[in-house]
Each structure stands twice: as C-alpha cells, then as structure tokens.
Amino acid sequence: MTKKTLLCFGFGYTARALARTLAGPGWRILGTTRDPSEAEPMAGVELLTWPGDTVPLEEVTHILLSISPSEQGDPVLNELGARVAALPSLEWVGYLSTTAVYGDHDGAWVDEQTPVTPSSQRGDWRAGAEAAWQAVPNLPLHIFRLAGIYGPGRGPFAKLMAGRARRIVKPGQVFSRTHVDDIAQVLAASIARPNPGAIYNVCDDEPAPPQDVLGYAAELLGLPVPAEVPFDEAGMSPMARSFYGENKRVRNTRIKDELGVTLRYPDYRSGLKAVFAAEDMERFVPPADPPGV
C-alpha cells in the first residue's frame, strides 16, 4: 500500500476529527501548532511548530487548511503559497471556510451557487481567503463552508451545568450547524473522490432557532429550560451580536449527491444525544431545588 501524507495547517478541533477518521497504516499525518506546550498529543500524529519548524512540504500529498485568515489574508498562502503551488505530488487541498461568506438572507435558503456577499468581518476575511486560494493555478483545491461546529467538548452542556446558559431569542432567527464527526466524514469522502474546484456546504438537515437547541440540551440533562432573554435585552458582545446579524438556512444537498455522504447526525437532537453520551452526561445529577422552592 502506498502511504499518503496529510499535512494539517492548524491541528485543531476539526483537523483532529479528520485524523481520527483517516488513522491507519495508509496515512502519515502531520499537524501544525503555534505552541507545542499547549498542544495535546495524538497517537499517530506528528506535531510541528509553525511558524517555526521547517515544513516538509515535498513529502505531502494532501493538505488541510484550517487556520483562520486575518486582515492580512491567509497566513499559509502568504508564507508558503509558492511552495504549495509547485508541489508535483499534491492530490488534494481542503480549505475550511464558513457559511458566513453568504452573509444575511433573512432566513432564506442558500446553496453553493448563492453569491458570496459577506456581512461580517469574519465573512469578509474568509471570502478573501477563498478567492486567493482559488487564484493559485492548478491547485487541487476543495472548499468546505462549515456551519456552526459542535461535538464532544464543544456544546451547550457545560454552560447549562454551570448555570450560565441563556436562551437568547430573536424572532425568526435560525442557525445551521454541524457535528464535527460529520465534517470529518465529508472531508474523508472528498479525499476519496477528489473534484478540484468543488465547493461544499457542510451542515445538517435542520436549521433551527438557537433557543430550541439549548432547551433540548437542558431536557437531556434533566435541568429546567432557561428562561428566554429577548435579543435586544441580552447585552451581548459585538462578536456575539454579529452572529445574530446573519439569518439563513444552508442546503447540504451537494455533499450527499456528489460525495455519497449520509449524515450521522442529521439534526441537532441526534447530535446532542451523541455528545451527551460521549461526555458521559448520564452521571450528571441535576441540583435539588433549594428548600422552599
């Protein structure tokens, strides 16, 4: 068996999920981190410090780009773009973008043919990074526009158990979301069936109001559903408010039709149940009501 080499620029939450999916004798997996003292080791993965270490690009057949851009653009493209473009052995490049590039559509459906019209700074930067990578000649680029990511260790349960969760309600607001394991299986399916130039939305089947998701999580924990807080009274940070400035429903038909993906978690209920089980939440004992309540 010919071994493939995957280099993950930014070995974070999603890259780690892909590494678990691909792990086996057919793959060598490299991941970069800015601070090795803070990086959690993972069996079978070679960690590099970048910027810092020399990156062995000549050995790489597959690249996952998951480092966020800034106003200066994409850091990997800025520093290593020419070397990446010259690689003769490169079979697949995956760029992790965001559905924020679509901007606000007042709750309407969007798909990969919808024009890119970002309405936030993070959407602007991602759209710029997408275009910059697309401009690299002959690059086997695949763009994945991710909805809100959740999974084990990244979900609503911790805030609920700590009593810090708020059910913020903005009438008509919905978000699309995706379980990290479904992102990993989409990436793996694309690696198995590369189609350079393709763009894929990665999300579940059911865009939903955030208060419904939080309420369901509370029910799983056996906790009272937190009271609703009107959006205009929530006192949110500018960053948090910016997420509520975009309201759209994201279609995921292409990952099913072109990549043959069957979502493991097609809605937030199945996904949260899986996170609940993975985090061993069955052991959580809801606090007793105080005397006199």
N, C-alpha and C positions, 0 to 999 in steps of 0.2 A: 504493500500500500504506500502510495506517495503521500508524505506528510505535508499538510498545508500549514501556513503560518499566519495567524491573525494577530495584528497589532491594534490594540485599543488605545487611542489617544483619549485619556481620561478614563481611568478604570474605576468608574463609579457604580451606582446602583443598577443601571440598565446593562452596562458592559459586563458586570459580574453575573447577571442573569444569563446573558448570552454565553459566557464562558462555561457556566454550569450545563447549558444545553448542548454545547459542542464537545465538552470534555471527553477525551478518549484518545486512543493511540494514533488516530489520523490527524490530530491537531497539535501544533505548538502554539501556545497563546502567550502573548506579551501584553502588558498593560502599563500605562504611564501614570505617575502620581507626582504632584508637586512636592509633597513632603512624605518621604518614606516612613518617618516615625509615626505618622498618623494613619498610614495605610494598613488595612487589615490583610494579612497574608491569606492567600487562597491556594490550596493544593493544585499543583499542575500549572500555575501561572507564574511567569517571570515578571517581576515588577522592575520598572525603570524609573529613574527620576528625570522628569522632563518639565521645563528646560533644565539641562544639566548633563545627563549622560548622553553618550553618542547613541543615536537610534539606528539599529541595524536594518535600515530600510531595504537593502539589497536582498535580504532573505525573506521578505514579506510577500505573501500572495493575496492577503485580504486586510483591509484597513477599516476600522470603525472609528468614526469621528464623533465624539460626544462632548467635546469641550465647548463651553458657551462662547460666542463671539462677544466683542465689545465695540465701542465706537471706533476702535482702530481696525476692526474687521476680525477675521478668523485667525487665531494665533498659529495654528498648524500651517495653514496656507501661507501666511506671511513669512514664516521661517523656513518651511520645508516644502513648499508647493512645487518648486522647480525639481527637486529630487523625486517627489512623488510622481510628478508627471512623466519623468524619464524612466520609471521602473518598467522593465520589459516583462517581468513575471507577474504583474499585478492583474488579478482576475476580478476583484470586486472591491468597491469602496462604498461604505454606507455612511450617510450623513444624517445624524439625528437632529431634526428640526422640530418645529412646533406648529400646531394648528393656529397659533396666534398670527401667523403670516396672513391669514384670511381676514383678520380684523373683525369688526362687528357686522352682523347680518340680521339683527333684530329677531333672532330666534329661527331664521330660515335655514334650510339645509344647504350645505356646501359639499363639494367633492373636489377631486384633483384638477378638474377643469375650471373651477372657480378662480377668477383673477386674484392675484396676490395684492391685497390692499390693507396692509397692517395699520392698526390704530393705536399701537403702543410702542414704546421704545424697544422692548424685548422683541416684538414682532418685526420692527424695522431692522434690527441688527441681524435677526435670523434670515429675513428675506435677502438682505445684502450678502450674507454668507452663502446662502443657497446659490445666488446668481454668480458669485465669484468662483465657487467650485464648478458650477456648470460651464463657466467660460474656459476651464482648463481643457485643452484639446485632447481627444481620445481617452479621456479618463472613464473607467467603467463605473460611473457614479450612479448611486441609487439614493434617493431622498425619502426619508421617513418622517412624516409630520405627525408628531405624537400629541395625543390629548393628555389630560391630567393623569399623571402616573401615581399608582398606589400599589401596595403589596405588603408583604411581611416587613414590619419595622417602619412602614410609611403608610399610615392610615389614621382614621379618626379615633381609634380606641384609647390611645394614651391620654389625649386631651379629655375625653369623656371620663376616664377613671380618675383623672386629677381634678375634675370639676371645672375645667377651663374651656370647655367646648361651648360655642354659641351657634344657635340656628338662625343665621342671618337670612332674612327674606327680602328679596327684590322681586316683585310680581313679574311673572313671565320669564324669569331668568333660568336658563338651563346651562349645564356644562356637559361636555363629553369627557370620558375618562377611559383609562385602560390599565389592566393589571400587568405588572412587569413581566410575568411569565408569558403573556400573550405577545408582548413586544418581542421577547426573545424568540418565540416560535416564528413570528413573522420574519425576523432577521435571518433565522436559520433557513426558512423556506426560500428567501430571496438568494441566499448564498448557494443553495442547491439548484436554483433556477434563475441565474442572473439575467437581467434585462437592462443593460446600461441605458441611462436616461430616464428610467422609470421613477415615478413619484407615487408614494403610497400614504394614505391616511391610516393611522393606527389608533383604533378606538373600539369601544364595544358597540353593541347594537342599540343602546338605550340612553340617549342624553337625558339627564334628569336634574331637577332642582336640587341644589346642594343641601337644603334643609331636609329633603326626603332621605338622602344618603345618611346624614348624621342621625336622623331619627331611627332609621333601621339599625344602625350600629348600636345605638343606645338600647334598642329592644334586644339585640343579641346578647348584650352584657347584662340584661335584666335591670337596667337603670331607667329612671324617669326620663322621658324625652325632654330635652331642654326647651325652655320657653322660646318663642320666636322673638327675634330682635329685628325691627324694621331697618332696612339698609341705611336709610338716611339718619338713623339714630345710633348706628353701630360704632362710630368713631374709629374707623379703620385707617390703617396706614395708606399712604399714596400707592404703594405697590399692591397692597391687597385690593384697594378700590379699583385699580386698573384692570384686575381680572374680571370684575363685575361690569366693566365697560364694554366687554365683548360677549355677545349673546348669539350663539349659533348652534346648529345641530350638524354633526360631521358624519358623512357617509363613509362606510368602510367596505363597500362592495368590491373594490379592486383587489384587496388582499385575499378575498375569498375566490373571486373568479380567476385571477391571474396566478396566484400563489397556492391555491388549494387549501387555504387555512380554514380550519374550523376552530372558532374561539373556544378556549377552555372556560372563559368567564364572560359570557355574552351580555351580562348586565351587572349592576353594582351589587345586587343581592347575592348572586353566586360568588362574586369576587370577594365580598366581605365575609361570607361564610368560610371561604378558604383561608383568608387572613386570620380570622377568628380561630380556626383550627391550628394554623401554622404557629401562631403566637401562644397556643395553649391557654386560650382565654377561658376555657371551661373551668379553670381553677379560680377564676376571679369571683370573689364573694361580694355582691353589692353591699354597701354600708347600710346598717339598720337605720330606720328613721329615728331621730332623736326623741326622747320622751316628750309626750305632749303633742306630737305632730300627728 
